[in-house]
Amino acid sequence: MSKKNIQPANSSAPQFDSHFHEAFRELVLWRRDVRRFRNEPVNVDLVKSLIELSTHAPSVGNCQPWRFVFVESNHRRALVKASFERANQQALEGYEGDQKKAYAKLKLDGLDRAPIHIAVFADEGTKDGYGLGRQTMPETISYSVVGAIHTLWLAARMHGLGMGWVSILEPEIVTKALKVSHTWSLVAYLCLGWPEENHLDPELERHGWQDRRPFKDVILKR
């Protein structure tokens, strides 16, 4: 790389001060998986602006594989809800004893009250990016979509919106119900709306399902 292409440290790149650092940390800590929503509408233009921001997330080979499907049909929403109920019952049967009782008490979706439903897919057939980075790790196309979803999660929280990720679903059933391209694979089904309540601690931690792992346990050296 020639010296003329190297930007000096005092170039026009934005500078984020300590107040921004604190605010960003607070935003990350207050991002919650919301399942309880108020029965109030959400401006769709606001949601679209948040999705636009999320599409600036990194993607493998810059292929931008995310595809966002607004699920507005009551019929299709009912098919998704039925899929959740079947998958949730199957998951319940996989537990025993006290853990099964604890699982049965958890609220694991906001499908009934969330005003906005969005299914997010990875377009595995996209030619964009020319396959760069995917030949050895093809799963990175889905990782790219997850990056966009997390960006959307933070952006929604920034505006006071709650977002919940419903993963207890049958991907093939949901994909078929939404009539999308056969090259698209379901990554997430999202519920968005104004939260009924706000908590700093995760719901699953609050209800005794899983405590937070100590930070020191997730760093290794080799």
C-alpha positions in Angstrom: 0.0 0.0 0.0 1.4 3.4 -0.9 1.8 6.1 1.7 -0.7 8.3 0.0 -3.5 5.8 0.8 -2.8 5.7 4.5 -5.0 8.1 6.5 -3.3 10.0 9.4 -4.6 9.5 12.9 -6.1 13.0 12.9 -8.1 12.5 9.8 -11.8 13.2 9.5 -12.8 9.9 11.1 -15.4 10.5 13.9 -14.2 10.8 17.5 -16.4 9.1 20.2 -15.9 10.7 23.6 -16.3 9.1 27.0 -20.0 10.1 27.2 -20.7 8.2 24.0 -18.7 5.2 25.4 -20.9 5.1 28.5 -24.1 5.6 26.5 -23.1 2.8 24.1 -22.3 0.4 27.0 -25.7 1.2 28.5 -27.4 0.6 25.2 -25.8 -2.8 24.9 -26.7 -3.7 28.5 -30.3 -2.7 28.1 -30.8 -4.7 24.9 -33.3 -7.3 25.9 -35.1 -10.2 24.2 -38.7 -8.8 24.6 -41.7 -11.1 24.8 -44.2 -8.8 26.4 -45.5 -5.9 24.2 -48.0 -3.1 24.7 -50.9 -3.2 22.3 -49.9 0.0 20.5 -49.0 0.5 16.8 -45.4 1.1 15.6 -44.6 3.5 12.8 -43.5 1.2 9.9 -41.3 4.0 8.5 -39.4 4.0 11.8 -38.8 0.3 11.5 -37.7 0.6 7.9 -35.2 3.2 8.9 -33.8 0.9 11.6 -33.5 -1.9 9.0 -31.7 0.4 6.7 -29.2 1.1 9.4 -28.8 -2.6 10.1 -27.8 -3.2 6.5 -24.6 -1.4 7.2 -23.5 -4.4 9.3 -20.5 -6.4 8.0 -21.1 -9.2 5.6 -18.8 -11.9 4.2 -17.5 -10.7 0.8 -19.7 -7.7 1.2 -22.5 -9.9 -0.2 -25.2 -8.3 1.9 -27.3 -11.5 2.1 -30.0 -10.3 4.5 -33.6 -10.3 3.3 -36.3 -8.9 5.6 -39.9 -10.0 5.1 -42.7 -8.1 6.9 -45.3 -10.7 7.9 -48.6 -8.8 7.8 -51.1 -11.5 6.8 -53.2 -12.8 9.7 -53.3 -16.1 8.0 -49.5 -16.4 7.7 -49.1 -15.1 11.3 -51.4 -17.9 12.4 -49.3 -20.5 10.6 -46.2 -19.2 12.4 -48.0 -19.2 15.8 -49.1 -22.8 15.2 -45.5 -23.8 14.3 -44.3 -22.2 17.5 -46.8 -24.1 19.6 -45.8 -27.4 18.0 -42.1 -26.7 18.4 -42.6 -25.5 22.0 -44.5 -28.6 23.0 -41.8 -30.8 21.5 -39.1 -28.8 23.4 -41.1 -29.1 26.6 -41.1 -32.9 26.2 -37.3 -32.9 26.1 -37.1 -31.8 29.7 -37.8 -33.6 32.9 -38.7 -32.9 36.5 -38.2 -29.4 37.9 -36.6 -28.2 34.7 -39.7 -29.2 32.7 -41.9 -27.3 35.2 -39.6 -24.3 34.9 -39.7 -24.4 31.1 -43.5 -24.6 31.1 -43.7 -21.3 33.0 -41.5 -19.3 30.7 -43.0 -16.9 28.2 -41.0 -17.6 25.1 -42.7 -15.6 22.4 -44.6 -12.3 21.8 -46.4 -13.4 18.6 -49.9 -12.5 19.9 -49.3 -8.9 20.8 -46.3 -7.7 18.8 -47.5 -5.3 16.1 -44.6 -5.9 13.8 -43.5 -9.4 12.6 -40.4 -9.7 10.5 -38.8 -12.9 9.2 -35.2 -12.5 8.3 -33.6 -14.8 5.7 -30.1 -15.4 4.3 -30.1 -15.5 0.5 -27.7 -18.4 0.0 -28.1 -18.1 -3.7 -26.8 -14.5 -4.0 -24.1 -13.9 -6.5 -23.1 -10.7 -4.8 -19.6 -10.9 -3.2 -18.6 -13.6 -5.8 -18.3 -16.2 -3.1 -15.4 -14.4 -1.3 -14.9 -15.8 2.2 -17.6 -18.5 1.8 -15.7 -21.2 0.0 -14.1 -22.5 3.2 -16.8 -21.3 5.7 -20.1 -21.1 3.8 -21.9 -20.6 7.2 -20.5 -17.1 7.3 -23.5 -16.0 5.1 -25.8 -16.7 8.0 -23.3 -15.1 10.4 -23.6 -11.9 8.3 -27.3 -11.9 8.7 -27.0 -12.3 12.5 -24.7 -9.3 12.5 -27.5 -7.2 10.8 -30.0 -8.6 13.3 -28.0 -7.6 16.3 -27.5 -4.1 14.8 -31.3 -3.9 14.4 -31.8 -5.0 18.0 -29.6 -2.2 19.3 -31.1 0.4 17.0 -34.6 -0.6 18.1 -33.6 -0.3 21.8 -32.1 3.2 21.0 -35.6 4.3 20.1 -37.3 2.6 23.0 -38.6 -0.3 20.9 -38.4 -3.9 22.1 -37.4 -6.8 19.9 -37.8 -10.5 20.5 -36.2 -13.3 18.5 -38.5 -16.3 18.3 -36.3 -19.3 17.6 -38.7 -22.1 18.7 -40.1 -22.6 15.2 -40.1 -25.1 12.3 -37.9 -23.3 9.7 -39.3 -25.3 6.7 -42.9 -24.7 7.7 -42.3 -20.9 8.2 -40.4 -20.6 5.0 -43.2 -22.4 3.1 -45.8 -20.3 4.7 -44.1 -17.1 3.6 -43.6 -18.2 0.0 -40.0 -17.0 -0.4 -37.3 -18.1 -2.8 -36.0 -21.6 -2.3 -32.5 -20.2 -2.0 -33.4 -18.3 1.2 -32.8 -19.9 4.6 -34.6 -18.7 7.7 -32.3 -17.1 10.3 -34.7 -15.3 12.6 -38.3 -14.5 13.2 -38.5 -11.2 15.0 -41.3 -9.5 17.0 -41.1 -5.7 17.4 -43.2 -3.3 19.5 -43.3 -1.1 22.5 -42.3 -3.2 25.6 -44.8 -3.7 28.3 -42.0 -3.6 30.9 -38.2 -2.9 30.9 -35.6 -4.9 32.8 -31.8 -4.6 32.9 -31.5 -8.3 33.7 -32.4 -11.0 31.0 -35.7 -12.7 31.6 -34.2 -16.2 31.7 -31.8 -15.1 34.4 -34.6 -13.3 36.3 -36.7 -16.5 36.3 -33.9 -18.8 37.3 -33.3 -20.6 34.0 -29.7 -19.6 33.4 -27.3 -17.4 35.4 -24.8 -15.2 33.7 -21.5 -16.9 33.1 -18.5 -15.1 34.8 -16.5 -13.0 32.2 -13.2 -14.7 33.2 -14.6 -18.1 32.1 -14.9 -17.1 28.4 -11.3 -16.0 27.7 -8.7 -18.6 27.0 -5.0 -18.4 26.0 -3.1 -20.9 23.9 
